[in-house]
Amino acid sequence: MARLTRKSIGMSLLTLLVATFLVGCEPKGPAEQAGENLDKAGKNLKDAVDPRGPAEKLGDKVDKATGN
């Protein structure tokens, strides 16, 4: 009986864990996409006024590659 209880508790925890990860993977909504577009526009405007050097450009490429 105790073995059955442990197994059911383990399965319940596994189900809860999987459900938590699935809830966190929602697609971006229109407001979030609009905010990202505004961020890009502001960055492009800043770059036009004050161009970045090669080290900053490399840093941006590293950030983009690592997902930051």
Phi and psi in degrees as a GROMACS rama.xvg file:
@    title "Ramachandran Plot"
@    xaxis  label "Phi"
@    yaxis  label "Psi"
@TYPE xy
-64.4231  -34.3491  ALA-2
-65.7868  -40.4461  ARG-3
-63.9648  -39.7024  LEU-4
-66.1703  -42.9159  THR-5
-62.4403  -40.708  ARG-6
-65.1574  -42.929  LYS-7
-69.0096  -36.3152  SER-8
-65.7916  -42.1526  ILE-9
-62.1442  -43.3319  GLY-10
-66.1483  -37.2333  MET-11
-64.2086  -44.0991  SER-12
-64.4805  -40.6802  LEU-13
-62.944  -43.235  LEU-14
-61.8431  -42.8016  THR-15
-63.3306  -41.2901  LEU-16
-63.6167  -46.1937  LEU-17
-63.8985  -41.7064  VAL-18
-62.818  -37.0026  ALA-19
-63.5935  -42.9455  THR-20
-67.625  -36.7307  PHE-21
-68.5892  -35.7444  LEU-22
-68.1676  -33.6403  VAL-23
-74.8882  -7.64501  GLY-24
-105.9  47.345  CYS-25
-80.5436  146.026  GLU-26
-67.954  157.712  PRO-27
-70.1974  138.999  LYS-28
-87.6711  173.215  GLY-29
-63.0645  -34.9931  PRO-30
-67.6188  -40.6205  ALA-31
-66.672  -39.8613  GLU-32
-65.3306  -40.0769  GLN-33
-64.0497  -39.8048  ALA-34
-63.3865  -40.7906  GLY-35
-65.277  -38.4745  GLU-36
-64.2511  -38.6019  ASN-37
-65.2026  -39.329  LEU-38
-61.9563  -44.0855  ASP-39
-63.9856  -41.3443  LYS-40
-63.7209  -42.4364  ALA-41
-63.9627  -38.8275  GLY-42
-67.2407  -41.2808  LYS-43
-64.2598  -38.6051  ASN-44
-65.6341  -42.5859  LEU-45
-62.3372  -41.4924  LYS-46
-65.8285  -32.3825  ASP-47
-69.9193  -35.7295  ALA-48
-80.691  -42.6981  VAL-49
-132.478  90.9308  ASP-50
-60.3058  145.471  PRO-51
-85.4578  154.54  ARG-52
-85.6566  176.069  GLY-53
-63.7865  -33.4496  PRO-54
-67.9948  -39.6124  ALA-55
-66.3282  -40.1012  GLU-56
-63.5745  -41.1852  LYS-57
-64.6366  -41.3454  LEU-58
-60.9219  -40.3298  GLY-59
-63.8722  -39.3053  ASP-60
-65.6958  -39.0618  LYS-61
-66.384  -42.449  VAL-62
-60.3031  -44.4544  ASP-63
-65.1982  -39.1057  LYS-64
-68.7381  -32.257  ALA-65
-91.4061  -2.59129  THR-66
84.9738  16.9742  GLY-67
